[in-house]
Amino acid sequence: MFDLIIIGGGPSGASAGRTAGKKGLSTLLLEKENFPRYKPCGGTLSSYALSCLDFKLPESVVERNISRVRAHFMNDFLEGGKEGNLAVLISRIVFDNFLLEKARETGIKIRTGEKVLDCIEKEDCVEVRTTDNTYLGRFVLIAEGSSGSLKYKVRSGDKRTEYCLGLVSEIPDEDRAIMSRFPGTIDIHFGIARGGYGWIFPHAGYYSVGVAGTAQYLEHSKVVMQKFLQENGFSGEYLIHSHIIPIGGIKRATVNSRLLLSGDAAGFVDAFTGEGMAYAIRSGQLAAEVVSDLVNYDLKLSKLKKYESRCRQDFGNFLAGSLKLAKVMYGFPEISFTLAIDNREILDRYLDEVVIDRNYKDYVKWLLLSFCLTDPISKIKSLTEKINKN
Ligand SMILES: Cc1cc2nc3c(=O)[nH]c(=O)nc-3n(C[C@H](O)[C@H](O)[C@H](O)COP(=O)(O)OP(=O)(O)OC[C@H]3O[C@@H](n4cnc5c(N)ncnc54)[C@H](O)[C@@H]3O)c2cc1C
């Protein structure tokens, strides 16, 4: 009988595993893929995500330091930056493997290439059935990412308005060309897909080029992606990967009697940017901390609910704020992005208040006020002219 069985070895499962190992829980982590494995992702790790790690990420894992953002909307763009790093770029194949090794060094048991088929709650434990074995755990953390179905043991499925589709290609190029096109800068294109954006991120030896948007409105996703690639000078035949991204900030159950959800399985993703690694890491850590309290202090099963309140306290406001911001910006994209391109304070304050300080609440308040105070009639007129010109 394990104290904790973790399903999934992505950033969330690995971070839970590391915390559980450090807390002395007897822990088994089950991962269906053999690591290192590929995961569709832009690979942007925010400074907030870095601050969640209990170790410094080695230089060998960091591909680029990012201090600037270029935001495009309808043939216009603006650029903003900060003195220090806003984020770093990593490749998931390297980063996820590194996190799993950081979990392994705490002494937990890790089995890769073993898929969990089912988990069945018994009176005093959970039975976990895999392709190879059956295990018993006092608690089970489902960190299976966004596309698994074990999470439905805890919560219901998302509607097509509650998740995005993300498509991404990794396009090789010489480092010198990449650096001269995007020196320490990530490139974001709004207006490409409803409820999301297109991106070009300058990794080491390749660009990550992708498009994400609300599933309901992204019916011909490959066509949208191919158009975005061509418009940005990528005209070859590229392998396109697609994956689901849950929209965060929506109230979802994340615990029942002995099961917990973390990361994408719980729906912990920024609704405006699609940033999920930070919340995957943090929620995995919190899940292991709460389970450790129950095991080590022999607390009542009902105390597992503490996990939900700890997540709310820790980053619930960020996700709720990101949902509000997404509703404002993606709800009225023509007006809001035109205003944002015209008024550079909107990007500057976003970088300071949201990306660095994670103060969504004040930012959204200020943003709404500044939209009301601008001269909307003349802005709408100039927008109509722009639309007609295009
Ligand atoms: C196109 C795209 C771009 C993105 N870009 C960014 C970005 O730039 N920055 C950012 O912060 N976030 C980004 N995200 C979101 C980010 O990828 C996720 O939030 C993050 O991977 C969540 O981590 P996780 O550990 O919860 O899930 P995952 O990383 O998906 O890991 C889940 C693991 O569980 C394993 N698994 C699944 N089912 C089972 C099973 N039954 N048994 C055993 N193992 C199982 C899987 O093999 C996988 O390894 C992006 C997402 C997409 C789709």
The ligand as a Tripos MOL2 file, in Angstrom:
@<TRIPOS>MOLECULE
LIG
   53    58     1     0     0
SMALL
NO_CHARGES

@<TRIPOS>ATOM
      1 C1         -0.0940   23.9870  -27.9270 C.3       1 LIG1
      2 C2          0.1220   24.2790  -26.4740 C.ar      1 LIG1
      3 C3          1.0060   25.2810  -26.0810 C.ar      1 LIG1
      4 C4          1.2240   25.5440  -24.7260 C.ar      1 LIG1
      5 N1          2.1460   26.4800  -24.3710 N.ar      1 LIG1
      6 C5          2.4090   26.7110  -23.0640 C.ar      1 LIG1
      7 C6          3.4390   27.6170  -22.6820 C.ar      1 LIG1
      8 O1          4.1510   28.1700  -23.5290 O.2       1 LIG1
      9 N2          3.6500   27.8360  -21.3630 N.ar      1 LIG1
     10 C7          2.9100   27.2020  -20.3940 C.ar      1 LIG1
     11 O2          3.1330   27.4390  -19.2030 O.2       1 LIG1
     12 N3          1.9490   26.3180  -20.7280 N.ar      1 LIG1
     13 C8          1.6900   26.0440  -22.0390 C.ar      1 LIG1
     14 N4          0.7510   25.1140  -22.3880 N.ar      1 LIG1
     15 C9          0.0220   24.4030  -21.3110 C.3       1 LIG1
     16 C10         0.9210   23.3180  -20.7060 C.3       1 LIG1
     17 O3          1.4210   22.4770  -21.7170 O.3       1 LIG1
     18 C11         0.1250   22.4900  -19.6940 C.3       1 LIG1
     19 O4         -0.5610   23.3440  -18.8290 O.3       1 LIG1
     20 C12         1.0440   21.5670  -18.8680 C.3       1 LIG1
     21 O5          1.6660   20.6180  -19.6980 O.3       1 LIG1
     22 C13         0.2340   20.8440  -17.7910 C.3       1 LIG1
     23 O6          1.0560   19.9430  -17.1140 O.3       1 LIG1
     24 P1          0.4320   18.5910  -16.5190 P.3       1 LIG1
     25 O7          1.5270   17.9200  -15.7900 O.co2     1 LIG1
     26 O8         -0.8370   18.8840  -15.8270 O.co2     1 LIG1
     27 O9          0.0070   17.7360  -17.8100 O.3       1 LIG1
     28 P2          0.9280   17.1100  -18.9840 P.3       1 LIG1
     29 O10         2.1150   17.9280  -19.1980 O.co2     1 LIG1
     30 O11        -0.0060   16.8730  -20.1170 O.co2     1 LIG1
     31 O12         1.3980   15.7150  -18.3780 O.3       1 LIG1
     32 C14         0.4830   14.6840  -18.1650 C.3       1 LIG1
     33 C15         1.2420   13.3540  -18.2010 C.3       1 LIG1
     34 O13         0.3490   12.3060  -17.8330 O.3       1 LIG1
     35 C16         0.6080   11.1720  -18.6360 C.3       1 LIG1
     36 N5         -0.6300   10.3640  -18.6550 N.ar      1 LIG1
     37 C17        -1.8190   10.6830  -19.1980 C.ar      1 LIG1
     38 N6         -2.7210    9.6910  -18.9930 N.ar      1 LIG1
     39 C18        -2.0690    8.7200  -18.2900 C.ar      1 LIG1
     40 C19        -2.4590    7.4410  -17.7830 C.ar      1 LIG1
     41 N7         -3.6950    6.9660  -17.9650 N.pl3     1 LIG1
     42 N8         -1.5530    6.7030  -17.1300 N.ar      1 LIG1
     43 C20        -0.2780    7.1620  -16.9470 C.ar      1 LIG1
     44 N9          0.1530    8.3610  -17.4210 N.ar      1 LIG1
     45 C21        -0.7310    9.1400  -18.0670 C.ar      1 LIG1
     46 C22         0.9420   11.7850  -19.9940 C.3       1 LIG1
     47 O14         1.6880   10.8840  -20.8010 O.3       1 LIG1
     48 C23         1.7560   13.0120  -19.5870 C.3       1 LIG1
     49 O15         3.1440   12.7600  -19.5430 O.3       1 LIG1
     50 C24         0.5060   24.8170  -23.7330 C.ar      1 LIG1
     51 C25        -0.3910   23.8110  -24.1200 C.ar      1 LIG1
     52 C26        -0.5710   23.5340  -25.4770 C.ar      1 LIG1
     53 C27        -1.5050   22.4220  -25.8740 C.3       1 LIG1
@<TRIPOS>BOND
     1     1     2 1
     2     2     3 ar
     3     2    52 ar
     4     3     4 ar
     5     4     5 ar
     6     4    50 ar
     7     5     6 ar
     8     6     7 ar
     9     6    13 1
    10     7     8 2
    11     7     9 ar
    12     9    10 ar
    13    10    11 2
    14    10    12 ar
    15    12    13 ar
    16    13    14 ar
    17    14    15 1
    18    14    50 ar
    19    15    16 1
    20    16    17 1
    21    16    18 1
    22    18    19 1
    23    18    20 1
    24    20    21 1
    25    20    22 1
    26    22    23 1
    27    23    24 1
    28    24    25 2
    29    24    26 1
    30    24    27 1
    31    27    28 1
    32    28    29 2
    33    28    30 1
    34    28    31 1
    35    31    32 1
    36    32    33 1
    37    33    34 1
    38    33    48 1
    39    34    35 1
    40    35    36 1
    41    35    46 1
    42    36    37 ar
    43    36    45 ar
    44    37    38 ar
    45    38    39 ar
    46    39    40 ar
    47    39    45 ar
    48    40    41 1
    49    40    42 ar
    50    42    43 ar
    51    43    44 ar
    52    44    45 ar
    53    46    47 1
    54    46    48 1
    55    48    49 1
    56    50    51 ar
    57    51    52 ar
    58    52    53 1
@<TRIPOS>SUBSTRUCTURE
     1 LIG1         1 GROUP 0 **** ****
